[in-house]
Amino acid sequence: MGLKDGIKKLIQLQEIDTRIYKLQEEKNETLPARLEEIKKEFKEISKNFNSAEEKLKKLQLEKKDKELELAAKEGGLKKLQTQLYQLKSNKEYQAMLSEIASTKADIAIAEEAILTVMVGLEDANKECLAQKEALSKEEIASKNEEGKIKSTIKDGEIEIDTLRNKRKPFVEGIDAKVLATYEHLLSSRGGLALAPVKGSGCGACHMRLNHQTINEIKMFDHLVSCNSCVRILYIPEDLEI
């Protein structure tokens, strides 16, 4: 098989291999990366929910503690009021009234603190419910997207096997050195080993080609590579493509 026919086969082979390269890239890099992103997104929303839930629990405990503190102060007030009428001297009576007034002030402060916590509790409860709903939605969306991605990976594996079988007839008859050069470029140049000449430039990197290079391509004596991107060059018109 002459070089001209070999290049024709390589062009057909590249159509298959470019597709294989793209599918392998999706399978090994793009799709697994997306799966990791989904996990991170779900983890972040889970973190937000856990944080909201923790804040709610903390406020609930704070409310309980303040209610116990209030109950203790109210109990102390009743005790003081009971003792008030048992006092005999005016001095003791006035001191007790002062202590009662101070306790009432403390109770008022405690009641205000409980009201403040209750307002915070209401907001925290709303936030917790909102985060719980967001988590539930994200869980469903994540599972659906993960399922689609895994299905895409499986379909891609099937297509890769089909394409590998399809490429076998194109490999037969191609000079071993030419094929080796092509396969090396295929792996090192992102699945694109050949590039057509467009106008007077490389169709891949657009590097301008001189007349000598164009003439060498037309002669089909050896593979001619682009001085910039190193891809094998061909002129579609000369190959009747």
trRosetta pair geometry for C-beta under 8 A, 3 or more apart (Angstrom, degrees):
i j d omega theta_ij theta_ji phi_ij phi_ji
1 5 4.9 -114 -170 87 94 124
1 6 5.5 119 128 -63 113 86
1 9 7.7 4 172 -7 150 139
1 173 4.6 86 -25 164 145 102
1 174 6.8 -64 82 -93 146 35
1 175 7.2 -142 75 -39 98 78
2 5 5.2 91 59 15 77 99
2 6 6.8 -132 105 -8 39 94
2 220 6.9 45 156 149 108 131
3 6 5.2 -56 -145 38 34 118
3 7 6.2 36 157 -22 69 101
3 175 7.6 -25 -95 1 69 136
3 178 7.2 177 -126 -93 80 147
3 220 4.6 168 82 180 114 90
3 221 7.3 89 23 176 158 1
3 222 7.2 -119 -114 -97 161 17
3 223 7.4 -150 -156 -61 124 65
4 7 6.0 -52 -152 32 28 108
4 8 6.7 32 148 -20 61 103
4 220 4.6 -16 -60 -134 88 154
4 238 8.0 -110 -135 139 110 100
4 239 6.9 -178 -170 -106 88 86
5 8 5.4 -48 -152 32 37 117
5 9 6.6 37 151 -18 66 101
6 9 5.8 -55 -154 36 33 109
6 10 6.4 35 148 -22 66 105
6 173 7.7 -148 -99 123 78 84
6 174 5.1 113 -143 -133 94 78
6 175 5.8 -15 -118 8 153 94
6 178 5.4 24 161 120 141 165
7 10 5.3 -50 -146 34 36 115
7 11 6.5 43 153 -25 66 98
7 194 7.5 131 -159 -123 87 143
7 220 7.5 -118 -1 -125 134 102
7 223 8.0 156 -85 -108 107 83
7 232 7.4 -154 -126 146 101 130
7 234 5.3 152 172 -99 134 136
7 239 6.7 -112 102 -97 112 138
8 11 5.8 -51 -155 29 31 112
8 12 6.8 25 150 -11 63 104
8 239 5.7 172 -86 -162 90 121
8 241 7.8 -177 -124 -66 83 111
9 12 5.7 -57 -153 40 37 109
9 13 5.9 39 149 -23 69 109
9 170 5.2 161 -173 -167 94 81
9 173 7.1 169 -64 82 170 105
9 174 5.6 -142 91 -75 139 110
10 13 5.2 -54 -142 40 33 115
10 14 6.1 41 154 -29 66 102
10 174 6.8 110 -63 -126 85 140
10 178 7.3 -106 -64 152 133 110
10 179 8.0 -158 -94 -101 102 60
10 182 5.4 -134 -137 -113 121 147
10 193 7.4 -94 176 92 114 121
10 194 5.9 122 129 -47 113 142
10 232 7.2 -19 131 84 153 152
11 14 5.7 -47 -148 27 28 114
11 15 7.2 37 150 -24 57 96
11 194 6.1 -95 -93 86 68 160
11 234 6.9 -88 -69 57 119 160
11 239 7.3 118 -8 138 155 161
11 241 6.8 -77 146 -99 165 151
12 15 5.9 -45 -162 21 36 114
12 16 7.3 27 147 -9 62 102
12 170 5.4 -149 99 -124 108 134
13 16 5.9 -61 -163 39 39 107
13 17 5.9 28 149 -14 74 114
13 167 5.9 79 -141 -149 82 98
13 170 4.3 172 -80 133 92 138
13 171 6.8 100 -114 -68 135 64
13 174 7.9 -22 -31 -49 153 156
13 182 7.4 48 92 156 136 148
14 17 5.4 -58 -134 46 35 107
14 18 5.7 42 163 -28 71 103
14 182 7.8 -115 -72 -169 96 115
14 186 7.5 -153 -118 -103 82 109
14 192 7.2 65 -169 -134 120 50
14 193 6.1 -137 -107 43 116 94
14 194 5.4 -105 -59 29 160 111
15 18 6.2 -47 -142 29 22 111
15 19 6.9 19 154 -13 55 107
16 19 6.0 -65 -162 37 31 110
16 20 6.4 29 147 -19 68 108
16 163 5.2 163 -169 -169 95 101
16 166 5.8 -162 -128 99 138 111
16 167 4.6 -180 114 -82 151 100
16 170 7.1 166 17 23 140 153
17 20 5.3 -50 -144 37 38 114
17 21 6.1 44 153 -25 68 102
17 167 6.7 81 -60 -113 80 145
17 186 5.6 -46 150 -147 142 138
17 191 6.5 -173 132 -157 84 81
17 193 7.7 4 93 3 143 115
18 21 5.6 -49 -147 33 30 115
18 22 6.5 31 153 -19 62 105
18 191 4.8 110 -127 154 58 108
18 192 6.3 44 -105 -81 111 70
19 22 5.7 -53 -148 35 31 111
19 23 6.4 30 154 -17 65 106
19 159 7.8 -96 149 148 113 118
19 163 6.0 -151 93 -121 115 155
20 23 5.8 -58 -148 39 30 110
20 24 6.2 28 155 -18 66 109
20 160 5.7 95 -136 -132 83 81
20 163 5.1 -165 -73 109 99 142
20 164 6.9 96 -112 -65 138 75
20 167 7.7 -34 -33 -37 143 143
20 191 7.7 -176 72 -134 70 117
21 24 5.9 -58 -147 38 27 109
21 25 6.3 30 154 -21 64 107
21 186 7.1 -145 -70 174 134 94
21 190 7.2 115 158 165 142 46
21 191 2.9 179 94 -103 167 128
22 25 5.7 -54 -148 34 30 113
22 26 6.5 30 153 -18 63 104
22 191 6.5 138 -43 160 68 176
23 26 5.7 -53 -150 36 32 111
23 27 6.1 29 153 -18 66 110
23 156 4.5 171 -165 -164 102 103
23 159 5.9 -147 -118 88 157 116
23 160 5.2 -163 108 -70 140 97
23 163 7.7 151 20 18 148 148
24 27 5.5 -55 -142 40 32 111
24 28 5.7 7 166 0 69 116
24 160 6.7 94 -64 -110 83 136
25 28 6.5 -64 -130 49 22 93
25 29 5.4 -36 -173 37 63 117
25 30 6.1 53 135 -11 79 107
25 191 7.7 -84 -29 -33 127 138
26 29 7.3 -64 -100 57 10 73
26 30 4.6 -43 -125 52 52 122
26 31 5.2 55 166 -22 72 105
26 152 7.4 -88 151 141 128 114
26 153 7.7 -158 125 -99 93 66
26 156 6.0 -145 85 -115 120 160
27 31 6.2 -9 -111 34 25 127
27 32 7.8 42 157 -24 36 98
27 153 5.4 111 -125 -140 81 84
27 156 5.1 -163 -67 107 109 141
27 157 6.7 109 -116 -64 145 78
27 160 7.7 -37 -21 -38 153 143
28 32 6.8 -31 176 5 24 127
29 32 6.6 -75 -142 43 10 101
29 33 6.0 8 165 -20 57 116
30 33 5.9 -66 -153 34 22 111
30 34 6.5 19 154 -18 62 106
31 34 5.6 -51 -147 33 35 112
31 35 6.6 39 152 -22 65 100
31 149 5.2 155 -163 -168 102 103
31 152 6.3 -163 -113 92 141 118
31 153 5.5 178 122 -73 159 100
32 35 5.4 -49 -150 32 37 115
32 36 6.6 39 151 -19 65 101
33 36 5.7 -52 -154 34 34 113
33 37 6.5 39 146 -22 65 103
34 37 5.3 -48 -149 32 37 116
34 38 6.5 42 150 -23 66 99
34 145 8.0 -115 149 155 112 116
34 149 6.1 -163 93 -114 121 144
35 38 5.7 -49 -152 31 33 113
35 39 6.6 34 150 -18 63 104
35 146 6.4 79 -127 -122 90 84
35 149 5.8 -176 -71 116 93 156
36 39 5.6 -53 -151 35 34 113
36 40 6.4 34 151 -19 66 105
37 40 5.7 -56 -148 37 32 111
37 41 6.2 34 153 -21 67 106
38 41 5.7 -53 -147 36 30 112
38 42 6.3 27 155 -16 64 107
38 142 5.1 136 177 -141 108 91
38 145 5.8 -169 -109 93 140 126
38 146 6.0 -175 114 -68 162 90
38 149 7.9 -146 -15 -3 147 151
39 42 5.9 -57 -147 39 29 109
39 43 6.1 32 152 -22 64 109
39 142 7.9 107 -79 -159 40 130
40 43 5.5 -54 -145 37 30 114
40 44 6.3 34 154 -23 64 104
41 44 5.8 -53 -150 32 29 112
41 45 6.6 23 154 -13 63 105
41 138 6.9 -147 131 -161 98 124
41 142 7.3 -176 83 -93 107 113
42 45 5.9 -56 -149 39 33 107
42 46 6.2 37 150 -21 66 107
42 138 5.6 164 -112 142 73 116
42 139 6.8 91 -138 -90 117 57
42 142 4.9 24 -71 -84 128 160
43 46 5.5 -53 -146 37 31 115
43 47 6.3 38 150 -25 63 103
44 47 5.5 -49 -151 31 31 116
44 48 6.7 34 149 -20 63 101
45 48 5.5 -47 -150 32 37 114
45 49 6.5 37 150 -18 65 102
45 131 7.5 173 -176 -164 76 82
45 134 5.8 -137 -159 127 119 105
45 135 5.3 166 139 -97 108 69
45 138 4.8 92 66 25 168 170
46 49 5.7 -53 -150 36 33 111
46 50 6.2 33 152 -19 66 107
46 135 6.1 93 -90 -128 56 118
47 50 5.7 -54 -145 38 30 111
47 51 6.2 32 154 -21 64 107
48 51 5.7 -55 -149 35 28 113
48 52 6.4 27 153 -17 64 106
48 131 5.2 -150 123 -138 95 122
48 134 7.4 -28 89 86 132 137
48 135 7.8 -167 71 -65 95 100
49 52 5.7 -56 -148 38 32 109
49 53 6.1 30 154 -18 67 108
49 128 7.5 83 -155 -151 67 61
49 131 4.1 170 -99 143 67 113
49 132 5.8 106 -138 -79 118 52
49 134 7.3 -163 -68 68 104 97
49 135 4.6 -2 -51 -49 149 140
50 53 5.7 -55 -144 39 30 111
50 54 6.1 33 155 -22 64 107
51 54 5.7 -53 -146 35 28 112
51 55 6.5 31 153 -20 62 105
52 55 5.7 -53 -150 34 31 113
52 56 6.5 33 151 -21 64 105
52 124 6.9 165 -170 -166 76 74
52 127 4.8 -146 -141 125 122 99
52 128 4.4 174 139 -93 110 62
52 130 7.9 -133 -149 61 167 83
52 131 4.4 153 22 16 153 153
52 132 8.0 -122 85 -35 134 77
53 56 5.6 -52 -150 34 33 114
53 57 6.5 31 153 -17 65 105
53 128 5.5 103 -83 -135 57 113
53 131 7.7 -124 -35 84 81 133
53 132 8.0 88 -67 -67 106 100
54 57 5.8 -53 -148 37 31 110
54 58 6.3 35 152 -23 64 107
55 58 5.6 -54 -149 34 30 115
55 59 6.5 27 155 -16 64 106
55 124 5.2 -143 117 -139 103 121
55 127 7.6 -12 75 84 135 134
55 128 7.7 -156 65 -67 94 103
56 59 5.9 -59 -151 38 29 108
56 60 6.4 32 151 -22 65 107
56 121 7.2 85 -145 -144 71 67
56 124 4.4 166 -91 142 72 116
56 125 6.0 101 -126 -80 122 56
56 127 7.8 -167 -60 69 104 95
56 128 4.8 -2 -42 -54 144 146
57 60 5.5 -52 -147 34 32 115
57 61 6.5 31 154 -17 65 104
58 61 5.9 -56 -152 37 30 109
58 62 6.3 31 149 -20 64 107
59 62 5.3 -51 -143 37 35 115
59 63 6.3 40 154 -23 66 102
59 117 5.9 165 -166 -169 89 89
59 120 5.4 -150 -131 113 139 110
59 121 4.8 -179 134 -87 130 77
59 124 5.3 155 17 21 151 162
60 63 5.7 -50 -149 32 30 112
60 64 6.5 30 151 -19 62 105
60 121 6.7 100 -74 -123 63 117
61 64 5.6 -53 -150 36 33 113
61 65 6.3 34 152 -20 66 105
62 65 5.7 -53 -148 36 31 111
62 66 6.3 27 155 -16 65 108
62 117 5.5 -154 109 -133 109 135
63 66 5.9 -58 -146 40 29 108
63 67 6.2 31 154 -22 65 107
63 114 6.5 86 -143 -143 76 78
63 117 4.7 175 -84 130 83 136
63 118 6.7 93 -116 -71 127 67
63 121 6.2 11 -50 -60 142 140
64 67 5.7 -54 -147 35 29 112
64 68 6.5 30 153 -18 63 104
65 68 5.8 -55 -152 35 31 111
65 69 6.3 33 149 -20 65 106
66 69 5.3 -49 -145 37 35 115
66 70 6.2 39 152 -22 65 103
66 110 6.3 170 -175 -166 89 84
66 113 5.4 -143 -147 111 140 113
66 114 5.0 180 122 -83 129 82
66 117 6.2 165 24 -1 152 154
67 70 5.5 -49 -146 35 32 113
67 71 6.3 37 152 -22 63 104
67 114 6.4 89 -73 -115 71 130
68 71 5.6 -50 -146 34 31 114
68 72 6.5 34 152 -21 63 103
69 72 5.8 -53 -152 33 30 112
69 73 6.6 28 151 -17 64 106
69 110 5.8 -151 110 -137 103 128
70 73 5.7 -56 -150 37 33 110
70 74 6.2 32 153 -18 68 106
70 107 6.6 89 -148 -142 80 72
70 110 4.3 165 -91 139 87 132
70 111 6.5 99 -125 -69 133 63
70 114 6.4 -18 -41 -43 146 137
71 74 5.7 -54 -145 38 30 111
71 75 6.3 34 153 -21 64 105
72 75 5.7 -53 -149 36 30 113
72 76 6.4 33 151 -20 63 105
73 76 5.5 -52 -149 36 33 113
73 77 6.4 39 149 -25 64 102
73 103 6.2 171 -172 -170 90 88
73 106 5.5 -144 -143 110 140 112
73 107 4.9 -179 125 -84 129 81
73 110 5.9 166 25 -2 152 158
74 77 5.5 -47 -149 30 34 115
74 78 6.7 35 152 -18 64 100
74 107 6.2 94 -73 -120 72 126
75 78 5.9 -52 -152 33 34 110
75 79 6.5 34 150 -19 64 106
76 79 5.6 -56 -152 36 33 114
76 80 6.4 34 152 -20 67 105
76 103 5.9 -142 106 -143 109 137
77 80 5.7 -55 -149 36 32 111
77 81 6.2 30 154 -18 66 107
77 100 6.6 90 -144 -144 79 76
77 103 4.9 173 -88 129 86 132
77 104 6.6 93 -120 -71 131 67
77 107 6.5 -6 -46 -50 143 141
78 81 5.7 -55 -145 38 31 110
78 82 6.3 34 153 -22 64 105
79 82 5.7 -53 -150 33 30 112
79 83 6.4 26 153 -15 64 108
80 83 5.7 -59 -148 39 31 109
80 84 6.4 51 149 -46 64 95
80 96 6.3 169 -175 -169 94 92
80 99 6.0 -145 -143 108 140 109
80 100 5.0 178 126 -88 133 86
80 103 6.3 159 13 12 156 159
81 84 5.4 -32 -151 2 35 123
81 100 6.4 93 -73 -122 73 129
82 85 7.4 -69 -175 32 32 95
82 86 7.5 19 140 -12 63 116
83 86 5.4 -69 -158 37 47 114
83 87 6.9 59 149 -41 75 93
83 96 6.6 -146 103 -138 100 137
84 87 6.3 -49 -167 6 34 112
84 93 7.0 76 -166 -140 76 72
84 96 5.0 168 -109 134 77 139
84 97 7.2 83 -132 -69 120 66
84 100 6.9 7 -76 -53 129 142
87 92 4.3 -158 -161 110 125 116
87 93 4.9 172 99 -75 135 71
87 96 5.9 -155 -32 -10 154 147
88 92 7.0 42 50 46 55 136
89 92 4.6 90 65 9 92 101
89 93 6.7 -153 98 -9 48 88
90 93 5.2 -55 -147 37 35 118
90 94 6.2 34 155 -20 68 104
91 94 6.0 -55 -148 35 28 107
91 95 6.4 27 153 -18 63 107
92 95 5.7 -55 -148 37 32 113
92 96 6.3 34 153 -22 65 106
93 96 5.8 -55 -150 35 28 111
93 97 6.5 31 151 -21 63 104
94 97 5.6 -49 -148 33 34 114
94 98 6.6 37 151 -20 63 103
95 98 5.7 -53 -154 34 32 114
95 99 6.5 31 149 -18 65 105
96 99 5.6 -53 -148 37 35 110
96 100 6.2 38 151 -22 66 104
97 100 5.6 -52 -147 35 31 114
97 101 6.3 34 153 -21 64 104
98 101 5.7 -53 -149 34 31 112
98 102 6.4 31 152 -19 64 105
99 102 5.6 -53 -149 37 33 113
99 103 6.3 34 152 -20 65 106
100 103 5.7 -54 -148 36 31 112
100 104 6.3 34 152 -21 64 104
101 104 5.7 -51 -148 34 31 113
101 105 6.5 34 151 -21 63 103
102 105 5.6 -52 -152 33 33 113
102 106 6.5 35 149 -19 64 103
103 106 5.5 -51 -150 35 35 114
103 107 6.4 39 148 -23 65 103
104 107 5.4 -50 -149 33 34 115
104 108 6.5 38 151 -22 64 101
105 108 5.6 -49 -150 32 33 113
105 109 6.6 34 150 -18 63 103
106 109 5.7 -54 -152 36 33 112
106 110 6.3 35 149 -21 66 106
107 110 5.5 -54 -147 37 32 113
107 111 6.3 34 153 -21 66 104
108 111 5.7 -52 -147 35 30 112
108 112 6.4 32 152 -19 63 105
109 112 5.7 -55 -151 36 31 112
109 113 6.4 34 150 -22 65 105
110 113 5.6 -52 -149 34 32 114
110 114 6.5 34 151 -21 64 103
111 114 5.7 -52 -151 33 33 112
111 115 6.6 35 150 -20 64 103
112 115 5.6 -52 -151 34 34 114
112 116 6.5 36 150 -21 65 103
113 116 5.6 -52 -151 34 33 113
113 117 6.5 33 151 -18 65 104
114 117 5.6 -53 -149 37 33 111
114 118 6.3 37 151 -24 65 105
115 118 5.6 -53 -148 34 31 114
115 119 6.7 34 152 -20 63 100
116 119 5.9 -51 -154 31 32 111
116 120 6.6 30 148 -14 63 106
117 120 5.5 -57 -152 41 35 113
117 121 6.1 43 148 -28 68 104
118 121 5.2 -46 -145 31 33 118
118 122 6.6 39 153 -23 63 98
119 122 5.8 -49 -154 29 32 112
119 123 6.8 27 150 -12 63 105
120 123 5.8 -58 -152 40 34 109
120 124 5.9 32 152 -20 69 111
121 124 5.6 -56 -141 40 29 111
121 125 6.1 33 157 -24 65 106
122 125 5.8 -53 -147 32 26 112
122 126 6.7 27 153 -17 61 105
123 126 5.8 -55 -153 35 32 111
123 127 6.3 29 152 -17 66 108
124 127 5.6 -54 -146 39 32 112
124 128 6.1 36 153 -23 66 106
125 128 5.6 -51 -145 34 30 114
125 129 6.4 30 155 -17 63 105
126 129 5.9 -56 -150 37 29 109
126 130 6.3 29 152 -19 65 108
127 130 5.6 -55 -146 37 31 112
127 131 6.2 28 156 -16 66 107
128 131 5.9 -56 -145 39 28 108
128 132 6.2 32 153 -23 63 108
129 132 5.6 -53 -146 35 30 114
129 133 6.4 31 154 -19 64 104
130 133 5.8 -54 -151 35 30 110
130 134 6.4 30 151 -18 64 107
131 134 5.5 -51 -144 38 34 113
131 135 6.2 39 154 -23 65 104
132 135 5.7 -52 -148 34 30 113
132 136 6.4 32 152 -21 63 105
133 136 5.7 -53 -149 34 31 113
133 137 6.4 29 154 -16 65 106
134 137 5.9 -56 -148 38 30 109
134 138 6.1 29 154 -19 65 110
135 138 5.7 -56 -143 39 29 110
135 139 6.2 36 154 -27 64 104
136 139 5.7 -50 -149 28 28 114
136 140 6.8 25 154 -14 61 103
137 140 6.0 -58 -155 37 32 108
137 141 6.2 26 152 -14 68 111
138 141 5.6 -57 -141 43 33 110
138 142 5.8 37 157 -25 68 108
139 142 5.8 -52 -143 35 25 112
139 143 6.5 23 158 -17 60 107
140 143 6.1 -58 -150 36 27 108
140 144 6.4 26 153 -18 63 108
141 144 5.8 -57 -149 37 30 111
141 145 6.2 22 157 -14 67 109
142 145 6.0 -59 -144 41 28 104
142 146 6.0 30 157 -20 65 109
143 146 5.7 -52 -141 37 28 112
143 147 6.3 34 155 -23 62 106
144 147 5.8 -56 -153 33 28 113
144 148 6.6 26 152 -17 63 105
145 148 5.6 -52 -149 35 36 111
145 149 6.3 35 154 -19 67 106
146 149 5.8 -56 -147 38 30 111
146 150 6.2 28 156 -16 66 108
147 150 6.0 -57 -146 39 27 108
147 151 6.3 29 154 -19 63 109
148 151 5.6 -57 -150 37 30 113
148 152 6.3 33 151 -22 65 105
149 152 5.5 -52 -148 34 32 113
149 153 6.5 36 151 -21 65 102
150 153 5.6 -47 -148 32 34 114
150 154 6.5 35 152 -18 63 104
151 154 5.7 -54 -150 37 32 112
151 155 6.3 31 152 -17 66 106
152 155 5.7 -54 -145 39 31 110
152 156 6.1 35 153 -24 64 107
153 156 5.6 -55 -149 35 29 115
153 157 6.6 33 152 -23 63 102
154 157 5.8 -50 -152 29 32 112
154 158 6.8 31 151 -17 62 103
155 158 5.7 -55 -154 35 35 112
155 159 6.4 32 150 -17 67 107
156 159 5.6 -56 -147 39 33 110
156 160 6.2 39 153 -25 67 103
157 160 5.6 -49 -147 31 31 114
157 161 6.7 32 154 -18 62 103
158 161 5.9 -55 -155 34 31 111
158 162 6.5 30 149 -18 64 107
159 162 5.5 -55 -149 37 36 114
159 163 6.1 33 154 -18 69 107
160 163 5.8 -57 -145 39 29 109
160 164 6.3 33 155 -23 65 106
161 164 5.8 -53 -147 32 29 113
161 165 6.7 27 155 -14 61 104
162 165 6.0 -60 -157 37 31 108
162 166 6.3 30 148 -22 65 111
163 166 5.2 -54 -144 37 36 116
163 167 6.3 38 157 -26 68 103
164 167 6.0 -50 -146 29 29 111
164 168 7.6 52 152 -41 56 90
165 168 6.1 -33 -166 -5 38 117
166 169 7.8 -54 177 23 41 97
167 170 5.4 -65 -164 41 57 114
167 171 6.3 58 145 -30 83 103
168 171 5.9 -57 -152 27 33 112
168 172 7.1 38 155 -27 65 100
169 172 5.9 -47 -156 21 38 116
170 174 7.6 25 148 -30 62 126
171 174 6.0 -85 -165 24 41 119
171 179 6.6 72 -152 -131 83 137
174 178 5.7 -117 170 85 94 114
174 179 4.6 110 112 -65 119 107
174 182 7.9 -36 161 15 146 146
175 178 4.1 77 70 10 100 111
175 179 6.6 -174 86 -11 48 86
176 179 5.7 -57 -145 39 28 111
176 180 6.2 31 155 -22 64 107
177 180 5.6 -51 -145 34 31 113
177 181 6.4 33 154 -19 64 103
178 181 5.8 -55 -152 35 30 111
178 182 6.3 32 151 -20 64 108
178 223 6.4 153 -123 -52 87 127
179 182 5.5 -54 -148 37 32 115
179 183 6.2 26 157 -17 67 107
180 183 6.0 -55 -143 38 28 106
180 184 6.3 31 155 -21 63 106
181 184 5.9 -56 -150 34 29 111
181 185 6.4 23 155 -13 64 109
181 223 6.2 173 106 49 159 171
181 232 7.2 98 127 -65 115 122
182 185 6.0 -64 -152 40 28 107
182 186 6.2 35 151 -30 65 107
182 193 4.9 89 -160 144 65 157
182 194 7.4 -11 -130 -46 97 96
182 232 6.8 -33 -98 -9 77 145
183 186 5.3 -45 -144 28 34 120
183 187 6.7 26 160 -12 63 103
183 193 7.6 -29 -67 -86 16 155
184 187 6.4 -65 -158 39 28 101
184 188 6.2 2 157 1 66 118
185 188 5.9 -71 -135 51 31 97
185 189 5.1 -6 177 9 73 125
185 193 3.7 107 98 -134 111 90
185 194 7.9 97 107 -46 141 50
185 230 6.7 -156 -118 119 109 98
185 231 6.1 123 -175 -116 136 60
185 232 6.7 175 41 -15 171 92
186 189 6.8 -60 -113 50 12 89
186 191 6.1 21 -171 -128 75 33
186 192 7.5 137 -126 27 56 11
186 193 4.3 -40 -66 -49 68 119
189 192 5.4 -94 124 70 104 69
189 193 6.0 133 56 -91 127 48
189 204 8.0 6 175 -180 127 156
189 229 6.8 89 -132 167 125 100
189 230 7.1 -151 -74 76 130 96
189 231 5.9 138 -169 -81 168 96
192 195 7.0 60 156 -71 108 85
192 204 6.2 155 133 -119 133 130
192 231 6.6 -24 127 -114 85 138
193 231 6.1 159 172 -140 32 86
193 232 6.1 20 144 16 81 105
194 231 6.0 140 -130 173 14 103
194 232 4.6 -39 -106 72 74 97
194 233 7.6 155 -160 -88 71 15
194 234 6.1 2 -172 5 117 113
195 202 5.3 36 119 -174 142 89
195 203 4.7 -177 176 59 89 86
195 204 3.7 -87 -110 -19 138 109
195 205 7.5 -30 -133 4 170 74
195 226 6.3 -2 53 -31 136 135
195 229 7.0 65 -19 80 153 132
195 231 4.2 77 -7 107 110 139
195 232 7.2 151 21 73 68 46
195 233 5.9 -31 72 -103 84 62
195 234 7.8 158 80 26 38 72
196 203 4.2 29 67 -4 72 154
196 233 7.7 88 -147 -158 14 64
196 234 6.0 -48 -110 75 58 78
196 235 7.2 93 -162 -122 76 25
196 236 5.1 11 -143 -39 128 102
196 241 7.9 -126 -107 82 129 138
197 200 7.5 -2 178 -132 105 23
197 201 7.2 152 -159 76 68 28
197 202 7.0 -51 -110 -104 59 37
197 203 6.4 -133 -92 -27 9 97
197 209 6.5 -56 -132 20 112 153
197 214 6.9 113 -154 -116 161 85
197 217 6.6 110 -34 119 141 174
197 233 5.7 56 -58 -175 94 107
197 234 6.9 -141 -6 91 88 29
197 235 4.8 -26 39 -94 121 73
197 236 7.7 -150 49 -1 71 74
198 201 6.0 -31 70 69 77 80
198 202 7.7 16 27 127 85 15
198 203 4.3 100 -14 -91 110 89
200 208 6.1 22 115 -153 94 78
200 209 5.7 -141 169 54 67 82
200 214 7.1 -51 -138 -69 80 135
201 206 5.1 16 152 -162 137 49
201 207 6.1 165 -159 79 89 32
201 208 5.0 -50 -97 -97 93 45
201 209 6.0 166 -110 -2 31 85
202 205 5.0 12 93 50 130 78
202 206 6.1 -85 68 -31 77 10
202 207 4.6 25 15 44 120 83
202 209 6.5 115 -45 -47 73 107
202 226 4.4 44 -100 -115 144 138
202 228 6.5 -144 18 47 154 116
202 229 6.3 168 145 27 157 116
202 231 7.0 121 -164 57 125 111
202 233 6.5 -93 -114 -101 86 112
203 206 7.7 33 -135 -74 14 55
204 226 7.0 -139 50 -4 112 163
204 229 5.4 -114 99 75 123 163
204 231 5.3 63 20 24 156 156
205 226 6.4 144 35 146 119 153
205 228 4.9 -144 101 104 150 127
205 229 4.0 167 -26 -34 137 127
205 231 7.7 159 -8 14 104 118
207 226 5.7 123 52 -173 131 113
207 227 6.6 -144 144 60 152 82
207 228 3.8 171 -60 0 152 141
207 229 6.9 -170 -5 -5 126 90
209 213 4.5 -114 -173 83 102 133
209 214 5.7 121 123 -54 121 85
209 226 7.5 -88 -84 -121 106 79
209 233 7.4 110 -97 -142 150 162
210 213 5.2 99 58 7 70 101
210 214 7.3 -132 103 -4 39 90
211 214 5.5 -55 -150 37 36 114
211 215 6.2 36 153 -20 69 106
212 215 5.8 -55 -149 37 30 111
212 216 6.4 33 152 -22 65 105
213 216 5.6 -52 -148 33 32 113
213 217 6.6 36 152 -22 64 101
213 224 6.3 140 -164 179 78 132
213 227 7.7 -94 -96 -23 147 105
213 233 7.4 36 164 63 107 162
214 217 5.8 -53 -155 30 32 113
214 218 6.6 29 150 -18 64 108
214 235 7.5 67 -154 -67 80 132
215 218 5.6 -58 -151 36 34 112
215 219 6.6 38 152 -28 66 105
216 219 5.8 -53 -151 26 33 114
216 221 7.3 -80 -161 40 73 104
216 222 7.6 -36 178 59 104 87
216 224 4.8 131 113 -94 110 137
217 220 7.9 26 166 -61 38 55
217 224 4.7 -104 -81 47 73 148
217 233 5.4 -72 -103 108 129 108
217 234 6.5 170 -167 -120 115 32
217 235 5.6 112 128 -21 128 102
217 238 7.5 154 130 31 94 158
218 235 6.5 -1 -81 19 76 142
218 238 5.8 -151 -122 -104 73 154
223 232 5.3 -58 -166 -127 110 108
224 232 7.2 100 68 -155 47 63
224 233 5.1 -53 97 51 95 105
225 230 5.1 -3 174 -160 129 49
225 231 6.5 157 -150 77 80 23
225 232 5.9 -51 -96 -92 72 45
225 233 6.6 149 -128 -7 19 91
226 229 4.9 15 88 49 133 78
226 230 6.1 -76 66 -26 78 12
226 231 5.2 17 16 49 116 74
226 233 5.6 117 -53 -57 79 111
227 230 8.0 19 -153 -74 11 53
234 238 7.4 -135 179 63 78 110
234 239 6.2 13 167 -22 121 137
235 238 4.3 63 82 9 106 113
235 239 7.0 153 83 -5 58 89
236 239 6.0 -75 -151 48 33 100
236 241 4.2 -96 -156 67 86 106
237 240 7.4 30 -173 -77 33 34
237 241 7.7 -86 -56 44 21 72
